[in-house]
Amino acid sequence: MKRYISVLIILALCLSMCACSSSSEEKVTGSEEKVASSSEDEAPNVMPEFSTVDLEGNEVTGDIFAQADLTVVNFWATYCSPCINELPDLEEWSESMPENVQIIGIVVDVESEDSEEYSSAQQIVDATGVTYQNLVAAGEFDEMISEMIGVPTTYFVDREGNLVGNSIIGANVSGYKKYVEEYMNESE
């Protein structure tokens, strides 16, 4: 019986390291790495129109998606260890992406440039060497964020702003890469 309980505890600890709750209030961990369904009832099928700033203070709108055939959108949080741990891998990948693919981050717990979390996000991005654009989660993302199981959650967006494929919940850079490769091969 003790062995069974030990196995359950180890399993629970492993699962808790895969994703963080999307609520900065709860800061709970525990979502298993998995692919979420993109059915119309469960998730939006288009990115919301938005206007926000990035962590360097530059204004950014939904027009950013028109800059590439496919955009990898990684939602993350300053309190989420799996999110932060995957940032260097995402940066490395961003440097080798084809010209028609881009990655952006959206920091879900940063609401304005005046917030403490904005400063934390800047420090995290600097410390991890990330150079790809990371955006403040504008109010237009509230509904999308509230429907997320946890962070990191990664979406794939075509140049018209449509969500394509399934979102990936949890830190899974190899899964992101696989999806992008398959999508780009199908698009040729």
Backbone as CSV, one residue per row, in Angstrom:
resi,resn,N_x,N_y,N_z,CA_x,CA_y,CA_z,C_x,C_y,C_z
1,MET,0.818,-1.190,0.000,0.000,0.000,0.000,0.863,1.257,0.000
2,LYS,1.964,1.248,0.781,2.849,2.406,0.831,3.466,2.671,-0.543
3,ARG,3.806,1.593,-1.227,4.403,1.740,-2.559,3.399,2.384,-3.526
4,TYR,2.153,1.972,-3.478,1.096,2.524,-4.329,0.929,4.019,-4.061
5,ILE,0.909,4.399,-2.805,0.765,5.810,-2.438,1.980,6.602,-2.901
6,SER,3.166,6.046,-2.768,4.383,6.718,-3.224,4.350,6.958,-4.727
7,VAL,3.895,5.967,-5.478,3.792,6.106,-6.930,2.798,7.210,-7.279
8,LEU,1.665,7.253,-6.584,0.670,8.294,-6.839,1.220,9.684,-6.531
9,ILE,1.964,9.812,-5.468,2.547,11.102,-5.105,3.554,11.540,-6.159
10,ILE,4.403,10.631,-6.600,5.394,10.957,-7.632,4.696,11.361,-8.925
11,LEU,3.670,10.633,-9.300,2.916,10.954,-10.502,2.284,12.342,-10.394
12,ALA,1.701,12.637,-9.249,1.077,13.947,-9.045,2.108,15.065,-9.124
13,LEU,3.285,14.867,-8.571,4.342,15.873,-8.642,4.808,16.091,-10.072
14,CYS,4.945,15.013,-10.826,5.354,15.132,-12.228,4.326,15.914,-13.035
15,LEU,3.066,15.606,-12.834,2.009,16.299,-13.561,1.947,17.762,-13.185
16,SER,2.241,18.087,-11.943,2.156,19.476,-11.494,3.229,20.344,-12.125
17,MET,4.264,19.764,-12.666,5.335,20.531,-13.271,5.067,20.868,-14.734
18,CYS,3.993,20.371,-15.324,3.750,20.540,-16.758,3.108,21.855,-17.131
19,ALA,2.247,22.411,-16.332,1.613,23.683,-16.671,1.139,24.362,-15.407
20,CYS,0.975,25.663,-15.504,0.514,26.456,-14.367,-0.892,26.930,-14.642
21,SER,-1.652,27.122,-13.601,-3.009,27.644,-13.747,-2.966,28.989,-14.441
22,SER,-3.981,29.286,-15.221,-4.010,30.563,-15.927,-4.426,31.712,-15.023
23,SER,-4.781,31.441,-13.802,-5.166,32.489,-12.875,-3.984,32.881,-12.012
24,SER,-3.570,34.127,-12.084,-2.452,34.568,-11.268,-2.836,34.603,-9.798
25,GLU,-4.124,34.635,-9.493,-4.576,34.610,-8.118,-4.282,33.253,-7.489
26,GLU,-4.579,32.179,-8.211,-4.438,30.844,-7.657,-3.011,30.351,-7.679
27,LYS,-2.284,30.627,-8.761,-0.921,30.155,-8.944,-0.814,28.668,-8.644
28,VAL,-1.770,27.903,-9.110,-1.826,26.465,-8.893,-1.165,25.773,-10.065
29,THR,-0.459,24.680,-9.814,0.089,23.890,-10.898,-0.677,22.592,-10.963
30,GLY,-0.566,21.911,-12.135,-1.180,20.601,-12.153,-1.847,20.189,-13.424
31,SER,-1.658,20.845,-14.523,-2.271,20.393,-15.759,-1.290,19.535,-16.529
32,GLU,-1.725,18.396,-16.936,-0.903,17.492,-17.711,-0.663,18.071,-19.099
33,GLU,0.555,17.850,-19.646,0.846,18.263,-21.011,-0.104,17.531,-21.935
34,LYS,-0.883,18.261,-22.705,-1.813,17.603,-23.596,-2.236,18.554,-24.696
35,VAL,-2.882,18.027,-25.674,-3.384,18.839,-26.769,-4.859,19.076,-26.519
36,ALA,-5.255,20.339,-26.556,-6.649,20.686,-26.299,-7.429,20.666,-27.601
37,SER,-8.691,20.408,-27.482,-9.586,20.405,-28.633,-9.852,21.826,-29.088
38,SER,-10.044,22.014,-30.367,-10.363,23.338,-30.906,-11.785,23.390,-31.431
39,SER,-12.676,22.636,-30.853,-14.052,22.659,-31.343,-14.664,24.024,-31.063
40,GLU,-15.678,24.380,-31.828,-16.289,25.694,-31.702,-16.852,25.936,-30.312
41,ASP,-17.327,24.903,-29.632,-17.911,25.070,-28.298,-16.856,25.325,-27.233
42,GLU,-15.644,24.825,-27.437,-14.642,24.882,-26.385,-13.624,25.987,-26.556
43,ALA,-13.334,26.420,-27.761,-12.281,27.397,-27.968,-12.647,28.303,-29.136
44,PRO,-12.125,29.508,-29.100,-12.383,30.408,-30.225,-11.686,29.891,-31.479
45,ASN,-12.130,30.353,-32.638,-11.481,29.909,-33.868,-10.721,31.037,-34.542
46,VAL,-10.679,32.198,-33.899,-9.951,33.339,-34.428,-9.361,34.125,-33.254
47,MET,-8.199,34.708,-33.480,-7.618,35.556,-32.436,-8.439,36.831,-32.336
48,PRO,-8.608,37.365,-31.145,-9.361,38.611,-31.014,-8.590,39.779,-31.629
49,GLU,-9.320,40.778,-32.101,-8.673,42.026,-32.530,-8.095,42.664,-31.269
50,PHE,-6.883,43.184,-31.365,-6.280,43.773,-30.173,-5.343,44.905,-30.538
51,SER,-5.075,45.718,-29.535,-4.069,46.761,-29.596,-3.419,46.783,-28.229
52,THR,-2.121,46.568,-28.192,-1.406,46.482,-26.923,0.019,46.968,-27.122
53,VAL,0.862,46.743,-26.153,2.288,47.059,-26.259,3.078,45.795,-25.987
54,ASP,4.313,45.798,-26.486,5.204,44.693,-26.158,6.038,45.093,-24.941
55,LEU,6.945,44.237,-24.530,7.730,44.511,-23.325,8.791,45.581,-23.540
56,GLU,8.895,46.089,-24.760,9.795,47.206,-25.038,9.013,48.506,-25.227
57,GLY,7.696,48.455,-25.038,6.858,49.637,-25.140,6.357,49.952,-26.540
58,ASN,6.633,49.083,-27.515,6.163,49.295,-28.883,4.699,48.911,-29.005
59,GLU,3.943,49.693,-29.749,2.541,49.379,-29.985,2.427,48.201,-30.954
60,VAL,1.523,47.262,-30.655,1.328,46.068,-31.481,-0.172,45.835,-31.629
61,THR,-0.591,45.493,-32.849,-1.993,45.172,-33.101,-2.075,43.776,-33.715
62,GLY,-3.298,43.344,-33.982,-3.518,42.050,-34.618,-2.924,41.955,-36.006
63,ASP,-2.490,43.066,-36.566,-1.824,43.051,-37.874,-0.521,42.254,-37.847
64,ILE,-0.023,41.971,-36.667,1.228,41.219,-36.546,1.139,39.856,-37.239
65,PHE,-0.067,39.285,-37.285,-0.214,37.953,-37.886,-0.009,37.970,-39.400
66,ALA,-0.242,39.100,-40.032,-0.069,39.213,-41.483,1.405,39.174,-41.883
67,GLN,2.305,39.261,-40.915,3.739,39.278,-41.198,4.314,37.897,-41.496
68,ALA,3.530,36.841,-41.272,4.033,35.481,-41.501,2.883,34.568,-41.892
69,ASP,3.214,33.480,-42.574,2.192,32.495,-42.934,1.644,31.806,-41.691
70,LEU,2.502,31.648,-40.672,2.089,30.990,-39.437,2.779,31.681,-38.268
71,THR,2.010,31.958,-37.232,2.553,32.545,-36.007,2.288,31.588,-34.853
72,VAL,3.339,31.286,-34.124,3.242,30.490,-32.903,3.017,31.496,-31.779
73,VAL,1.887,31.374,-31.070,1.540,32.316,-30.002,1.596,31.567,-28.676
74,ASN,2.599,31.912,-27.881,2.844,31.239,-26.615,2.373,32.127,-25.470
75,PHE,1.260,31.733,-24.815,0.761,32.445,-23.644,1.520,31.928,-22.427
76,TRP,2.096,32.838,-21.643,2.875,32.447,-20.472,2.652,33.446,-19.342
77,ALA,3.195,33.137,-18.164,3.023,34.002,-16.997,4.322,34.109,-16.220
78,THR,4.475,35.220,-15.518,5.694,35.456,-14.750,5.812,34.542,-13.537
79,TYR,4.720,33.966,-13.083,4.724,33.080,-11.917,4.876,31.609,-12.305
80,CYS,4.975,31.317,-13.581,4.915,29.940,-14.073,6.307,29.400,-14.425
81,SER,6.828,28.516,-13.600,8.161,27.946,-13.840,8.270,27.198,-15.164
82,PRO,7.310,26.329,-15.532,7.427,25.663,-16.837,7.464,26.660,-17.999
83,CYS,6.715,27.757,-17.866,6.714,28.799,-18.901,8.115,29.393,-19.042
84,ILE,8.668,29.794,-17.930,9.974,30.448,-17.924,11.065,29.481,-18.376
85,ASN,10.961,28.239,-17.949,11.970,27.249,-18.312,12.022,26.964,-19.808
86,GLU,10.900,27.128,-20.512,10.908,26.853,-21.945,11.314,28.065,-22.782
87,LEU,11.407,29.250,-22.195,11.733,30.455,-22.960,13.062,30.354,-23.719
88,PRO,14.147,29.861,-23.107,15.392,29.744,-23.882,15.259,28.798,-25.086
89,ASP,14.508,27.719,-24.933,14.293,26.797,-26.053,13.468,27.460,-27.153
90,LEU,12.474,28.242,-26.759,11.672,28.963,-27.740,12.521,29.997,-28.476
91,GLU,13.414,30.663,-27.752,14.306,31.642,-28.382,15.214,30.948,-29.397
92,GLU,15.804,29.847,-28.987,16.682,29.105,-29.898,15.920,28.686,-31.154
93,TRP,14.709,28.189,-30.967,13.878,27.775,-32.096,13.533,28.974,-32.976
94,SER,13.212,30.115,-32.364,12.825,31.302,-33.143,13.940,31.736,-34.092
95,GLU,15.166,31.513,-33.695,16.308,31.904,-34.519,16.470,31.017,-35.749
96,SER,15.907,29.824,-35.712,16.066,28.900,-36.846,14.765,28.694,-37.630
97,MET,13.721,29.435,-37.284,12.443,29.288,-37.989,12.562,29.776,-39.425
98,PRO,11.786,29.173,-40.335,11.742,29.716,-41.697,11.229,31.160,-41.654
99,GLU,11.535,31.936,-42.679,11.137,33.340,-42.710,9.626,33.540,-42.654
100,ASN,8.861,32.550,-43.082,7.405,32.701,-43.112,6.725,32.181,-41.844
101,VAL,7.515,31.941,-40.790,6.984,31.512,-39.490,7.586,32.429,-38.430
102,GLN,6.749,32.834,-37.471,7.233,33.680,-36.378,6.651,33.193,-35.058
103,ILE,7.262,33.642,-33.977,6.740,33.338,-32.643,6.567,34.646,-31.886
104,ILE,5.485,34.731,-31.131,5.292,35.831,-30.199,4.849,35.243,-28.867
105,GLY,5.187,35.926,-27.801,4.726,35.552,-26.478,3.679,36.556,-26.019
106,ILE,2.745,36.080,-25.232,1.766,36.968,-24.600,1.783,36.643,-23.113
107,VAL,2.126,37.643,-22.310,2.272,37.439,-20.871,0.932,37.695,-20.205
108,VAL,0.289,36.627,-19.730,-1.103,36.706,-19.275,-1.301,37.476,-17.976
109,ASP,-0.270,37.598,-17.165,-0.449,38.293,-15.889,0.090,39.726,-15.919
110,VAL,0.354,40.244,-17.110,0.787,41.626,-17.263,-0.340,42.397,-17.942
111,GLU,-0.883,43.375,-17.226,-2.019,44.125,-17.756,-1.653,45.514,-18.240
112,SER,-0.518,46.046,-17.770,-0.123,47.389,-18.207,1.374,47.574,-17.998
113,GLU,1.882,48.626,-18.621,3.298,48.955,-18.469,3.625,49.434,-17.062
114,ASP,2.625,49.851,-16.318,2.827,50.385,-14.971,2.838,49.304,-13.898
115,SER,2.567,48.068,-14.288,2.419,47.016,-13.287,3.771,46.420,-12.874
116,GLU,3.775,45.866,-11.689,4.950,45.166,-11.166,5.286,43.960,-12.055
117,GLU,4.264,43.302,-12.572,4.458,42.125,-13.420,5.143,42.485,-14.738
118,TYR,4.902,43.697,-15.243,5.554,44.167,-16.476,7.064,44.172,-16.274
119,SER,7.486,44.731,-15.150,8.911,44.773,-14.822,9.468,43.357,-14.646
120,SER,8.709,42.503,-13.983,9.135,41.106,-13.798,9.281,40.401,-15.147
121,ALA,8.309,40.615,-16.034,8.361,39.977,-17.353,9.582,40.457,-18.133
122,GLN,9.879,41.764,-18.059,11.062,42.293,-18.737,12.329,41.628,-18.205
123,GLN,12.417,41.486,-16.890,13.590,40.861,-16.275,13.716,39.398,-16.695
124,ILE,12.601,38.693,-16.751,12.618,37.283,-17.154,13.073,37.148,-18.607
125,VAL,12.528,37.983,-19.477,12.896,37.939,-20.896,14.386,38.250,-21.058
126,ASP,14.876,39.249,-20.352,16.299,39.587,-20.416,17.166,38.443,-19.895
127,ALA,16.786,37.880,-18.755,17.574,36.808,-18.135,17.614,35.537,-18.982
128,THR,16.556,35.281,-19.739,16.505,34.065,-20.557,17.003,34.295,-21.976
129,GLY,17.359,35.551,-22.308,17.911,35.845,-23.624,16.893,35.886,-24.753
130,VAL,15.622,36.055,-24.419,14.561,36.060,-25.430,14.590,37.375,-26.209
131,THR,14.566,37.257,-27.545,14.539,38.444,-28.401,13.255,38.548,-29.221
132,TYR,12.483,37.450,-29.310,11.230,37.548,-30.050,10.245,38.385,-29.242
133,GLN,9.248,38.937,-29.913,8.329,39.883,-29.311,7.427,39.228,-28.262
134,ASN,7.302,39.873,-27.122,6.406,39.443,-26.049,5.467,40.587,-25.734
135,LEU,4.176,40.280,-25.740,3.138,41.298,-25.626,2.471,41.284,-24.259
136,VAL,1.978,42.455,-23.873,1.130,42.589,-22.691,-0.234,42.025,-23.064
137,ALA,-0.829,41.267,-22.181,-2.144,40.663,-22.433,-3.219,41.736,-22.365
138,ALA,-3.518,42.323,-23.505,-4.548,43.362,-23.592,-5.897,42.790,-23.175
139,GLY,-6.790,43.660,-22.760,-8.127,43.250,-22.325,-8.863,42.407,-23.347
140,GLU,-8.532,42.589,-24.618,-9.191,41.810,-25.664,-8.882,40.322,-25.563
141,PHE,-7.845,39.964,-24.811,-7.487,38.556,-24.625,-8.156,37.940,-23.401
142,ASP,-8.860,38.729,-22.604,-9.425,38.243,-21.341,-10.264,36.980,-21.505
143,GLU,-11.167,36.976,-22.473,-12.031,35.806,-22.658,-11.211,34.577,-23.042
144,MET,-10.280,34.757,-23.943,-9.435,33.651,-24.384,-8.627,33.094,-23.201
145,ILE,-8.046,33.980,-22.419,-7.244,33.572,-21.272,-8.111,32.872,-20.236
146,SER,-9.314,33.374,-20.006,-10.187,32.767,-18.990,-10.597,31.340,-19.369
147,GLU,-10.558,31.019,-20.656,-10.928,29.679,-21.101,-9.747,28.704,-21.135
148,MET,-8.544,29.212,-20.878,-7.372,28.343,-20.883,-7.345,27.480,-19.631
149,ILE,-6.880,26.261,-19.793,-6.720,25.362,-18.659,-5.554,25.810,-17.798
150,GLY,-4.531,26.308,-18.413,-3.340,26.765,-17.715,-2.347,27.326,-18.701
151,VAL,-1.221,27.762,-18.173,-0.137,28.252,-19.011,1.106,27.424,-18.737
152,PRO,1.978,27.255,-19.685,1.877,27.827,-21.021,0.814,27.120,-21.864
153,THR,0.156,27.911,-22.691,-0.731,27.396,-23.728,-0.273,28.039,-25.024
154,THR,-0.113,27.221,-26.041,0.401,27.701,-27.313,-0.612,27.451,-28.411
155,TYR,-0.885,28.531,-29.173,-1.800,28.485,-30.306,-1.007,28.695,-31.589
156,PHE,-1.618,28.312,-32.692,-1.027,28.506,-34.017,-2.011,29.330,-34.825
157,VAL,-1.521,30.416,-35.427,-2.383,31.400,-36.062,-1.905,31.654,-37.492
158,ASP,-2.832,31.600,-38.448,-2.453,31.879,-39.840,-2.410,33.391,-40.068
159,ARG,-2.034,33.796,-41.260,-1.839,35.224,-41.541,-3.125,36.042,-41.487
160,GLU,-4.292,35.387,-41.519,-5.569,36.105,-41.391,-6.043,36.184,-39.942
161,GLY,-5.286,35.627,-39.012,-5.670,35.658,-37.608,-6.519,34.477,-37.177
162,ASN,-6.672,33.474,-38.052,-7.438,32.276,-37.707,-6.582,31.303,-36.900
163,LEU,-7.186,30.724,-35.874,-6.499,29.660,-35.137,-6.538,28.406,-35.989
164,VAL,-5.389,27.770,-36.133,-5.311,26.553,-36.927,-4.796,25.421,-36.035
165,GLY,-5.269,24.230,-36.283,-4.845,23.093,-35.471,-5.363,23.191,-34.054
166,ASN,-4.732,22.455,-33.183,-5.110,22.415,-31.767,-4.103,23.177,-30.935
167,SER,-4.568,23.800,-29.873,-3.640,24.428,-28.936,-2.897,23.326,-28.190
168,ILE,-1.729,23.667,-27.700,-0.942,22.728,-26.896,-0.806,23.328,-25.508
169,ILE,-1.224,22.563,-24.524,-1.193,23.010,-23.138,0.002,22.368,-22.458
170,GLY,0.827,23.183,-21.825,2.025,22.685,-21.169,3.253,22.988,-22.009
171,ALA,4.384,22.985,-21.359,5.649,23.251,-22.040,5.997,22.057,-22.920
172,ASN,5.979,22.268,-24.233,6.183,21.155,-25.159,6.758,21.681,-26.480
173,VAL,7.984,22.199,-26.443,8.592,22.800,-27.624,8.673,21.803,-28.768
174,SER,8.963,20.545,-28.478,9.022,19.556,-29.564,7.648,19.369,-30.204
175,GLY,6.575,19.465,-29.429,5.225,19.390,-29.973,4.904,20.588,-30.850
176,TYR,5.357,21.780,-30.438,5.142,22.985,-31.251,5.852,22.827,-32.592
177,LYS,7.108,22.375,-32.513,7.909,22.213,-33.730,7.257,21.211,-34.682
178,LYS,6.785,20.117,-34.123,6.151,19.085,-34.946,4.925,19.650,-35.658
179,TYR,4.096,20.393,-34.931,2.905,20.953,-35.552,3.285,21.923,-36.677
180,VAL,4.234,22.806,-36.415,4.643,23.784,-37.423,5.166,23.083,-38.674
181,GLU,5.988,22.076,-38.482,6.526,21.327,-39.624,5.402,20.685,-40.436
182,GLU,4.460,20.039,-39.757,3.343,19.405,-40.451,2.484,20.441,-41.180
183,TYR,2.201,21.548,-40.527,1.376,22.595,-41.129,2.048,23.176,-42.364
184,MET,3.323,23.465,-42.262,4.038,24.059,-43.382,4.148,23.074,-44.557
185,ASN,4.326,21.780,-44.243,4.370,20.777,-45.306,3.026,20.658,-46.023
186,GLU,1.930,20.752,-45.280,0.594,20.690,-45.870,0.292,21.926,-46.709
187,SER,0.875,23.060,-46.339,0.615,24.321,-47.036,1.340,24.431,-48.375
188,GLU,2.346,23.601,-48.566,3.145,23.692,-49.809,2.414,23.185,-51.007
